[in-house]
Amino acid sequence: MKKLILATILLFSTSVHAEKGHIADDAMIYVHNGPSNQYRIITRIPSGSAVDILKRDPKTKYVQIRMPKGRIGWVEPTAVDPGDSISVRLPKLQSSLEESQITVAEQAAKIETLQSESGGMREKNQLLTSEVAELNATIKELNFKIESSDESNLMRWFTHGGLVALGGVILGLILPYFPKRRKRKDEWF
C-alpha cells in the first residue's frame, strides 16, 4: 500500500516538471523498463511520437519518458529530442511558407506598381524640369525687356522734356517780336 501511494505521488510530481519532447525522427526506438539497455524492453515507440521528458539518469544518461498513452519508460539519450517533432512542425512550417509566399507575391506586385508609378513620376519630373527651364528663360527675357524699356522710357521722358524746354525757350525768344495788342479803351472803366 505504501509503495502504491509513493508511486502515485512520484507519478504526479514528475508530471509537474515534465518537458515536452519527441522521439528522434530517424528510427523506431525500444523503450526499457529501467535506465539502461540492461533492463527489459517493454515496448517500441515510432519516430516522431510526442513524449514528455520526465528526468535523466545521471549515470547512464538514459531519459525517462511518458508516452502518449501515459505509459512510462526509459530510452537512450540520443533517441529523444526536445520540442515538437518534424511531423508536428512540418504542417506549421508549410502554412508559414504559404503565407510567406503570398506575402512575397503581394509585395512583388506592390513593387511593380511602385516602379511603374516611379517611371511615370520621372517622366513628369523631366517635363516639369523642362517647363521650369523654359519659364526661367522667359523670365530672364522679360526682365531684360523691362530694364531696356525703363531706359527707353527714361530717354523718351528726357527727350520730351528737352523738346518742351527748347520749345519754351524758342517761344520765349519769339514772343517779344509779335505785335502787342492794344487795349481798347472802354468808357465803362
Buried (B, 14 or more C-beta within 10 A) or exposed (E): EEEEEEEEEEEEEBEEEBBEBBBBEEEEBBBBBBBBEEBEEBEEBEBBBBBBBBBBBEEBEBBBBBBEEEEBBBBBEEBBBEEBBBBEBEEEEEEEEEEEEEEEEEEEEEEEEEEEEEEEEEEEEEEEEEEEEEEEEEEEEEEEEEEEEEEEEEEEEEEEEEEEEEEEEEEEEEEEEEEEEEEEEEEEE
